[in-house]
Amino acid sequence: MYAGNYNTSSPDMIVVSTPYVPGYKITNVLGFTWGLIVRSRGLGGNVVASLRTIAGGEIKEYTQMLDQSRYEALERLKQHAKTLGANAVIEVRFDSSEIGQVMSEILAYGTAVIVEKEVSPSQPVSLR
């Protein structure tokens, strides 16, 4: 089971929630990219979750399922962006919805781009 703390960037794909990548310039915008997953908790999980709602508090089974689903949606987003030729995805967001009462949909989406590291020429030091 996935326990969180996932790294959204790797050497071959940068993923950010901002409209820019610090230290990089966007050289080409390739378009919309996404990753989607639909998950069912299953009958056993729904029964356990229903019993926990009586006492109140966090329903850890659903929290773990949704955390893992976000991770997988993000991985699918990165794979889709790679097929477009991107090396980065900017303005990444998540959306979720329920299908019936037993399934959850998680969508990760953003803009696939090509970025290049900014190289600033050295500036002379001014002594005054």
MDTraj code that builds the backbone (N, CA, C; nanometers):
import mdtraj as md
import numpy as np

residues = "MET TYR ALA GLY ASN TYR ASN THR SER SER PRO ASP MET ILE VAL VAL SER THR PRO TYR VAL PRO GLY TYR LYS ILE THR ASN VAL LEU GLY PHE THR TRP GLY LEU ILE VAL ARG SER ARG GLY LEU GLY GLY ASN VAL VAL ALA SER LEU ARG THR ILE ALA GLY GLY GLU ILE LYS GLU TYR THR GLN MET LEU ASP GLN SER ARG TYR GLU ALA LEU GLU ARG LEU LYS GLN HIS ALA LYS THR LEU GLY ALA ASN ALA VAL ILE GLU VAL ARG PHE ASP SER SER GLU ILE GLY GLN VAL MET SER GLU ILE LEU ALA TYR GLY THR ALA VAL ILE VAL GLU LYS GLU VAL SER PRO SER GLN PRO VAL SER LEU ARG".split()
xyz = np.array([
    [0.0846, -0.1178, 0.0000],
    [0.0000, 0.0000, 0.0000],
    [0.0883, 0.1231, 0.0000],
    [0.0537, 0.2237, -0.0778],
    [0.1316, 0.3457, -0.0869],
    [0.1077, 0.4335, 0.0352],
    [0.2132, 0.4913, 0.0904],
    [0.2011, 0.5649, 0.2172],
    [0.2238, 0.7147, 0.2030],
    [0.2216, 0.7696, 0.0834],
    [0.2344, 0.9136, 0.0662],
    [0.3779, 0.9574, 0.0477],
    [0.4007, 1.0875, 0.0607],
    [0.5325, 1.1482, 0.0430],
    [0.5914, 1.1178, -0.0943],
    [0.5108, 1.1299, -0.1971],
    [0.5629, 1.1020, -0.3289],
    [0.6307, 1.2243, -0.3874],
    [0.7357, 1.1990, -0.4613],
    [0.8110, 1.3036, -0.5281],
    [0.7472, 1.3260, -0.6642],
    [0.7026, 1.4494, -0.6913],
    [0.6330, 1.4754, -0.8160],
    [0.7276, 1.5023, -0.9317],
    [0.8542, 1.5241, -0.9054],
    [0.9481, 1.5521, -1.0116],
    [1.0557, 1.4455, -1.0162],
    [1.1010, 1.4186, -1.1355],
    [1.2110, 1.3266, -1.1557],
    [1.3038, 1.3909, -1.2577],
    [1.4241, 1.3359, -1.2790],
    [1.5172, 1.3989, -1.3727],
    [1.4604, 1.4171, -1.5130],
    [1.3689, 1.3302, -1.5542],
    [1.3154, 1.3400, -1.6893],
    [1.1779, 1.4071, -1.6970],
    [1.1155, 1.4390, -1.5836],
    [0.9845, 1.5041, -1.5850],
    [0.9689, 1.5901, -1.4598],
    [0.9466, 1.7193, -1.4806],
    [0.9221, 1.8135, -1.3717],
    [0.7720, 1.8368, -1.3652],
    [0.7155, 1.8304, -1.2454],
    [0.5720, 1.8514, -1.2269],
    [0.5539, 1.9559, -1.1175],
    [0.4841, 2.0658, -1.1516],
    [0.4632, 2.1740, -1.0548],
    [0.3186, 2.2225, -1.0609],
    [0.2734, 2.2838, -0.9524],
    [0.1393, 2.3409, -0.9497],
    [0.1391, 2.4877, -0.9923],
    [0.2546, 2.5446, -1.0125],
    [0.2680, 2.6843, -1.0531],
    [0.2635, 2.6974, -1.2058],
    [0.2420, 2.8195, -1.2587],
    [0.2399, 2.8371, -1.4042],
    [0.3803, 2.8535, -1.4646],
    [0.4821, 2.8251, -1.3871],
    [0.6212, 2.8358, -1.4326],
    [0.7049, 2.7359, -1.3535],
    [0.8271, 2.7132, -1.4004],
    [0.9212, 2.6269, -1.3284],
    [1.0392, 2.7150, -1.2899],
    [1.0626, 2.7389, -1.1623],
    [1.1735, 2.8248, -1.1211],
    [1.3070, 2.7756, -1.1785],
    [1.3820, 2.8681, -1.2387],
    [1.5120, 2.8349, -1.2945],
    [1.5059, 2.7780, -1.4350],
    [1.3873, 2.7708, -1.4923],
    [1.3685, 2.7178, -1.6276],
    [1.2856, 2.8158, -1.7093],
    [1.3017, 2.8098, -1.8407],
    [1.2142, 2.8873, -1.9284],
    [1.1337, 2.7891, -2.0125],
    [1.0089, 2.8232, -2.0348],
    [0.9215, 2.7398, -2.1174],
    [0.9506, 2.7737, -2.2631],
    [0.9888, 2.6728, -2.3396],
    [1.0209, 2.6946, -2.4811],
    [0.9093, 2.6493, -2.5744],
    [0.8202, 2.5624, -2.5237],
    [0.7108, 2.5149, -2.6083],
    [0.5966, 2.4646, -2.5202],
    [0.4765, 2.5068, -2.5521],
    [0.3571, 2.4574, -2.4830],
    [0.2949, 2.3508, -2.5720],
    [0.2836, 2.2291, -2.5197],
    [0.2356, 2.1163, -2.5993],
    [0.0868, 2.0905, -2.5831],
    [0.0292, 2.1341, -2.4720],
    [-0.1146, 2.1197, -2.4537],
    [-0.1540, 2.0495, -2.3257],
    [-0.2819, 2.0220, -2.3181],
    [-0.3461, 1.9637, -2.2000],
    [-0.3007, 1.8192, -2.1817],
    [-0.2721, 1.7825, -2.0582],
    [-0.2364, 1.6444, -2.0264],
    [-0.3101, 1.6017, -1.9008],
    [-0.3333, 1.4724, -1.8863],
    [-0.4107, 1.4232, -1.7726],
    [-0.3749, 1.2802, -1.7386],
    [-0.4152, 1.2414, -1.6209],
    [-0.4072, 1.1030, -1.5746],
    [-0.5335, 1.0750, -1.4964],
    [-0.5966, 0.9633, -1.5231],
    [-0.7271, 0.9330, -1.4649],
    [-0.7259, 0.7929, -1.4046],
    [-0.7929, 0.7792, -1.2916],
    [-0.8117, 0.6474, -1.2312],
    [-0.9491, 0.6437, -1.1650],
    [-1.0143, 0.5299, -1.1768],
    [-1.1424, 0.5063, -1.1090],
    [-1.1218, 0.3863, -1.0187],
    [-1.1565, 0.4029, -0.8937],
    [-1.1352, 0.2974, -0.7942],
    [-1.2650, 0.2623, -0.7247],
    [-1.2781, 0.1355, -0.6896],
    [-1.3891, 0.0882, -0.6080],
    [-1.3322, 0.0399, -0.4759],
    [-1.3965, 0.0739, -0.3677],
    [-1.3502, 0.0310, -0.2356],
    [-1.3785, -0.1162, -0.2133],
    [-1.4832, -0.1666, -0.2724],
    [-1.5189, -0.3071, -0.2520],
    [-1.6175, -0.3202, -0.1381],
    [-1.6928, -0.4260, -0.1376],
    [-1.7976, -0.4476, -0.0386],
    [-1.7428, -0.4519, 0.1037],
    [-1.6325, -0.5252, 0.1256],
    [-1.5751, -0.5354, 0.2608],
    [-1.5311, -0.4002, 0.3140],
    [-1.4669, -0.3217, 0.2294],
    [-1.4219, -0.1892, 0.2711],
    [-1.5376, -0.0964, 0.3017],
    [-1.6451, -0.1066, 0.2228],
    [-1.7625, -0.0234, 0.2479],
    [-1.8293, -0.0583, 0.3800],
    [-1.8325, -0.1858, 0.4145],
    [-1.8925, -0.2275, 0.5420],
    [-1.8105, -0.1730, 0.6586],
    [-1.6765, -0.1892, 0.6518],
    [-1.5889, -0.1378, 0.7582],
    [-1.6034, 0.0143, 0.7687],
    [-1.6049, 0.0833, 0.6539],
    [-1.6183, 0.2288, 0.6554],
    [-1.7527, 0.2709, 0.7132],
    [-1.8579, 0.1993, 0.6794],
    [-1.9909, 0.2309, 0.7333],
    [-1.9934, 0.2182, 0.8848],
    [-1.9300, 0.1142, 0.9377],
    [-1.9242, 0.0966, 1.0824],
    [-1.8446, 0.2090, 1.1483],
    [-1.7376, 0.2550, 1.0811],
    [-1.6568, 0.3629, 1.1403],
    [-1.7302, 0.4958, 1.1402],
    [-1.8236, 0.5163, 1.0485],
    [-1.8973, 0.6429, 1.0468],
    [-1.9854, 0.6580, 1.1695],
    [-2.0223, 0.5477, 1.2305],
    [-2.1048, 0.5540, 1.3512],
    [-2.0269, 0.6232, 1.4629],
    [-1.8998, 0.5880, 1.4790],
    [-1.8179, 0.6456, 1.5855],
    [-1.7608, 0.7813, 1.5466],
    [-1.7553, 0.8127, 1.4183],
    [-1.6978, 0.9383, 1.3729],
    [-1.5479, 0.9275, 1.3565],
    [-1.4857, 1.0310, 1.3036],
    [-1.3413, 1.0324, 1.2842],
    [-1.3002, 0.9934, 1.1434],
    [-1.1708, 0.9808, 1.1250],
    [-1.1146, 0.9499, 0.9932],
    [-1.1446, 0.8060, 0.9534],
    [-1.1739, 0.7878, 0.8267],
    [-1.1922, 0.6536, 0.7711],
    [-1.0648, 0.6229, 0.6932],
    [-0.9723, 0.5575, 0.7628],
    [-0.8375, 0.5378, 0.7103],
    [-0.8348, 0.4566, 0.5812],
    [-0.9273, 0.3626, 0.5652],
    [-0.9309, 0.2826, 0.4417],
    [-0.9525, 0.3721, 0.3207],
    [-1.0424, 0.4683, 0.3321],
    [-1.0684, 0.5599, 0.2210],
    [-0.9526, 0.6580, 0.2018],
    [-0.8952, 0.7038, 0.3116],
    [-0.7811, 0.7949, 0.3009],
    [-0.6665, 0.7289, 0.2252],
    [-0.6348, 0.6050, 0.2598],
    [-0.5279, 0.5325, 0.1912],
    [-0.5619, 0.5082, 0.0451],
    [-0.6854, 0.4721, 0.0175],
    [-0.7266, 0.4465, -0.1196],
    [-0.7143, 0.5731, -0.2046],
    [-0.7600, 0.6862, -0.1517],
    [-0.7549, 0.8105, -0.2279],
    [-0.6125, 0.8623, -0.2430],
    [-0.5284, 0.8431, -0.1422],
    [-0.3882, 0.8833, -0.1521],
    [-0.3184, 0.8031, -0.2621],
    [-0.3394, 0.6742, -0.2623],
    [-0.2796, 0.5893, -0.3651],
    [-0.3363, 0.6237, -0.5026],
    [-0.4647, 0.6540, -0.5098],
    [-0.5265, 0.6900, -0.6370],
    [-0.4690, 0.8200, -0.6922],
    [-0.4448, 0.9183, -0.6062],
    [-0.3824, 1.0436, -0.6520],
    [-0.2422, 1.0185, -0.7057],
    [-0.1677, 0.9344, -0.6358],
    [-0.0338, 0.8999, -0.6812],
    [-0.0396, 0.8352, -0.8198],
    [-0.1288, 0.7393, -0.8379],
    [-0.1394, 0.6707, -0.9664],
    [-0.1887, 0.7643, -1.0760],
    [-0.2829, 0.8535, -1.0452],
    [-0.3301, 0.9509, -1.1441],
    [-0.2151, 1.0427, -1.1863],
    [-0.1327, 1.0833, -1.0900],
    [-0.0181, 1.1691, -1.1204],
    [0.0839, 1.0960, -1.2075],
    [0.1086, 0.9684, -1.1787],
    [0.1994, 0.8894, -1.2619],
    [0.1457, 0.8765, -1.4044],
    [0.0156, 0.8594, -1.4186],
    [-0.0453, 0.8503, -1.5515],
    [-0.0374, 0.9836, -1.6247],
    [-0.0533, 1.0935, -1.5512],
    [-0.0373, 1.2259, -1.6107],
    [0.1039, 1.2408, -1.6676],
    [0.2045, 1.2008, -1.5904],
    [0.3435, 1.2118, -1.6356],
    [0.3678, 1.1258, -1.7594],
    [0.3118, 1.0050, -1.7618],
    [0.3275, 0.9184, -1.8786],
    [0.2612, 0.9795, -2.0017],
    [0.1423, 1.0365, -1.9843],
    [0.0733, 1.1012, -2.0966],
    [0.1543, 1.2199, -2.1472],
    [0.2078, 1.2994, -2.0559],
    [0.2893, 1.4151, -2.0953],
    [0.4124, 1.3705, -2.1746],
    [0.4729, 1.2594, -2.1335],
    [0.5888, 1.2064, -2.2070],
    [0.5516, 1.1694, -2.3499],
    [0.4325, 1.1124, -2.3683],
    [0.3908, 1.0763, -2.5044],
    [0.3721, 1.1997, -2.5920],
    [0.3459, 1.3135, -2.5303],
    [0.3344, 1.4394, -2.6044],
    [0.4705, 1.5014, -2.6332],
    [0.5758, 1.4467, -2.5698],
    [0.7107, 1.5000, -2.5883],
    [0.7522, 1.6000, -2.4823],
    [0.6776, 1.6097, -2.3744],
    [0.7049, 1.7071, -2.2683],
    [0.8153, 1.6592, -2.1754],
    [0.8819, 1.7562, -2.1130],
    [0.9742, 1.7243, -2.0044],
    [0.9301, 1.7913, -1.8744],
    [0.8119, 1.8568, -1.8789],
    [0.7565, 1.9206, -1.7590],
    [0.6052, 1.9356, -1.7746],
    [0.5380, 1.9452, -1.6603],
    [0.3945, 1.9738, -1.6582],
    [0.3742, 2.0853, -1.5577],
    [0.3089, 2.1916, -1.6023],
    [0.2832, 2.3062, -1.5145],
    [0.1346, 2.3125, -1.4804],
    [0.1037, 2.3905, -1.3773],
    [-0.0337, 2.4137, -1.3310],
    [-0.1101, 2.2829, -1.3063],
    [-0.0462, 2.1887, -1.2383],
    [-0.1082, 2.0592, -1.2100],
    [-0.2143, 2.0753, -1.1017],
    [-0.3273, 2.0132, -1.1252],
    [-0.4396, 2.0157, -1.0324],
    [-0.4987, 1.8754, -1.0224],
    [-0.5808, 1.8553, -0.9195],
    [-0.6555, 1.7307, -0.9019],
    [-0.8033, 1.7629, -0.8984],
    [-0.8825, 1.6699, -0.9473],
    [-1.0277, 1.6784, -0.9364],
    [-1.0764, 1.5390, -0.8985],
    [-1.1854, 1.5314, -0.8268],
    [-1.2390, 1.4007, -0.7895],
    [-1.3902, 1.4053, -0.7932],
    [-1.4473, 1.2876, -0.8128],
    [-1.5920, 1.2751, -0.8105],
    [-1.6274, 1.1315, -0.7749],
    [-1.7530, 1.1100, -0.7441],
    [-1.8004, 0.9763, -0.7124],
    [-1.8861, 0.9260, -0.8272],
    [-1.8754, 0.7967, -0.8525],
    [-1.9602, 0.7303, -0.9509],
    [-2.0422, 0.6305, -0.8714],
    [-2.1698, 0.6570, -0.8621],
    [-2.2527, 0.5739, -0.7744],
    [-2.2096, 0.5971, -0.6307],
    [-2.2214, 0.4978, -0.5484],
    [-2.1784, 0.5115, -0.4103],
    [-2.0609, 0.4214, -0.3783],
    [-2.0032, 0.3577, -0.4803],
    [-1.8957, 0.2629, -0.4544],
    [-1.7665, 0.2938, -0.5288],
    [-1.7669, 0.3938, -0.6175],
    [-1.6471, 0.4239, -0.6955],
    [-1.6082, 0.5702, -0.6830],
    [-1.4787, 0.5932, -0.6848],
    [-1.4244, 0.7289, -0.6836],
    [-1.3376, 0.7485, -0.8062],
    [-1.3507, 0.8636, -0.8680],
    [-1.2689, 0.8999, -0.9831],
    [-1.1715, 1.0086, -0.9391],
    [-1.0447, 0.9916, -0.9724],
    [-0.9432, 1.0932, -0.9452],
    [-0.8821, 1.1328, -1.0786],
    [-0.8792, 1.2608, -1.1061],
    [-0.8213, 1.3143, -1.2284],
    [-0.7091, 1.4105, -1.1908],
    [-0.5905, 1.3869, -1.2451],
    [-0.4797, 1.4819, -1.2340],
    [-0.4656, 1.5460, -1.3717],
    [-0.4551, 1.6784, -1.3777],
    [-0.4455, 1.7438, -1.5080],
    [-0.3538, 1.8651, -1.5007],
    [-0.3026, 1.9044, -1.6151],
    [-0.2128, 2.0186, -1.6229],
    [-0.1783, 2.0495, -1.7680],
    [-0.0749, 2.1302, -1.7862],
    [-0.0301, 2.1694, -1.9190],
    [0.1083, 2.1123, -1.9442],
    [0.1194, 2.0334, -2.0501],
    [0.2471, 1.9731, -2.0879],
    [0.3319, 2.0774, -2.1610],
    [0.4573, 2.0902, -2.1177],
    [0.5472, 2.1893, -2.1770],
    [0.6872, 2.1309, -2.1940],
    [0.7657, 2.2012, -2.2723],
    [0.9085, 2.1734, -2.2808],
    [0.9793, 2.2907, -2.2143],
    [1.0683, 2.2599, -2.1212],
    [1.1433, 2.3642, -2.0516],
    [1.2931, 2.3418, -2.0724],
    [1.3653, 2.4528, -2.0611],
    [1.5120, 2.4488, -2.0659],
    [1.5650, 2.5252, -1.9462],
    [1.6723, 2.4746, -1.8899],
    [1.7369, 2.5415, -1.7759],
    [1.7811, 2.6801, -1.8205],
    [1.7518, 2.7802, -1.7397],
    [1.7958, 2.9162, -1.7709],
    [1.9420, 2.9302, -1.7356],
    [2.0143, 2.9837, -1.8282],
    [2.1566, 3.0057, -1.8058],
    [2.1793, 3.1560, -1.8175],
    [2.2082, 3.2157, -1.7050],
    [2.2348, 3.3601, -1.7046],
    [2.3841, 3.3821, -1.7176],
    [2.4233, 3.4739, -1.8076],
    [2.5665, 3.5027, -1.8171],
    [2.6167, 3.5670, -1.6881],
    [2.7405, 3.5423, -1.6572],
    [2.8003, 3.6012, -1.5373],
    [2.8006, 3.7523, -1.5486],
    [2.7702, 3.8178, -1.4405],
    [2.7685, 3.9628, -1.4362],
    [2.8903, 4.0115, -1.3594],
    [2.9593, 4.1126, -1.4124],
    [3.0736, 4.1650, -1.3376],
    [3.0294, 4.2295, -1.2080],
    [3.1141, 4.2216, -1.1092],
    [3.0858, 4.2822, -0.9809],
    [3.1209, 4.4303, -0.9904],
    [3.0286, 4.5111, -0.9492],
    [3.0517, 4.6555, -0.9524],
    [3.1000, 4.6999, -0.8150],
    [3.2188, 4.7578, -0.8105],
    [3.2732, 4.8102, -0.6844],
    [3.2520, 4.9593, -0.6805],
    [3.1906, 5.0071, -0.5792],
    [3.1688, 5.1516, -0.5654],
    [3.2214, 5.1995, -0.4366],
])
top = md.Topology()
chain = top.add_chain()
for i, resn in enumerate(residues, 1):
    res = top.add_residue(resn, chain, resSeq=i)
    for name in ("N", "CA", "C"):
        top.add_atom(name, md.element.get_by_symbol(name[0]), res)
traj = md.Trajectory(xyz[None], top)
